[in-house]
């Protein structure tokens, strides 16, 4: 798999029927290793090891309903009160981050009401903080680390 713009992390892999799987420490299972999954797993490790978010507050690949359509978010980080702190949208490294990607995560946030948004293709990372009063997001240099 391609080298990404994240720190180096150690992962568990297994091969079955000529398919390689990577262990997801949040879902606690092996998942087929696709380019987007490679980015997702790096991002999970980034949140745990660089930003100190507890695994217990991270959720991966769950369904949500947006405008009566079933969608799946990549990563959500919760606050201890159950509200959503951060949504992460992951794309494969060969997918350019465009306005449509920000539109996608903004639509998800209409339902989830996260304070922060992150969009990444593993090579480029974008961070935003929501301004609910002005109904917009402001770009940041980074997302905040977990505060106990």
N, C-alpha and C positions, 0 to 999 in steps of 0.2 A: 504494500500500500504506500501511497504517497506521503512524503514528509510534510507535516502540517506546521503551522505557525503557533504551536503550543510547546510547552515544556515536554520533555521525554517522560513518558509514563510506562509502567510495566503492565502488560495485559496477559490474560490467559486465553489461549486459542485451542481449538480442537478441529479436527478434520473428519468429515463424515460424508461418504458418497461424493467425493471430489468437491465438497463445499467446505469452506473454512468458516468457522463460527468464532465469535469473540464473546467472552463472559461479561455480562452487564451486571455490575455490582448492585444496581438499584432494583432491577427486575429479578435479580438472583437467578439468572438463567443464561444459557448460551443463545446468541442470536446470529443469524447469517451475516457475515461481514460483507456489507456493501459500502461503496464510497461514502454515502451519507451517514451510515452507522459508524464508520471510522471517525468521522467528524463528531458525531454525537457522543461517542465514548471518550474522546479526547476532551470534549467540553465538560462532561460530567466530572472527569478527573481534575480539570482546571477549577471547577467550582468547589470541589472537595479539598484539593491540595493547595491551591493558590489563594482561594477566597474563603477558605475555612467553613464552608456551609456543611452542616451535618447531613449525612446520608439520609437520615430520617425525615428531613424536610424537602428532599428532592424526589420528584416524580417524573417518570419517563414514558412517553408514547401512550397517552390516554386520550380517549374520545371526548369531544365536546360538540355541542350543537351551536352552529352559527347560522342565523337566518334560515332555520329549519333544515340545514344541511349538516351531515355528520362530517366532522373534521378530526384530525389528530394533532395534538401539539407534540413537539419534540421533548422539551424539558420545561418543567415548572419547579420553582423553588418557593416553598411556603414560608410564611411567618409563623411564629409559635402559636398565634391565635387562629390559625387556619386560613387567614387571608393570603393572597398571592403576592409575593415580593417581586418575582422575576419570571418572565417567559423567555425561553430561548428558541429561536427558529434556526435549524441547521439545514444546510444545503451541501451537496457533494462539492468537492473542490473544483470540479469543472463547470459548476453553475455560477455565473456571475451574480453578485448581489445587486439587484436593481430596485427601482421604486416599487415594483410589484411585490417584492419580498417584504418591504416595509408595510405595504398595504395589507398583505396577508397577516402579518403579526398584529397590526392595528385592528383588523377585524376580529381576531381571536381575543384581543384585549377588550373589546366591547363587552364580551361575556365574562372574562376573567378578572379585569380591573387590577392588573399588576402595576406596581410602582415603577418597575424597570423593565426594559426590553433589551434583548441581545440578539443580534443576527450574525451568523457566521457561516462561512463555507470552509472553515479550517485554515484558510490563508489570510482572509480579511475578517476582522471582527468589528462590529459596530455596536455601540452602547447608547441607550437613550433613557431618559427619565421622563415620566409622564407629567404633564401639566394639565390636570383635569379641569381646572377653571377655564383655561384658554383652549381646551380640547386639542392639544398638540403634544408633540414630544420634542425634547431638547437633547441634542447629541452631547455625549460625555466622552472623556478620554478613557474611562474605565468604569466598571461597576463597583459599588462599595463591597468591601469584605463583610463577612458575617459579624454582626455585633451581638454579643451576648447580653 
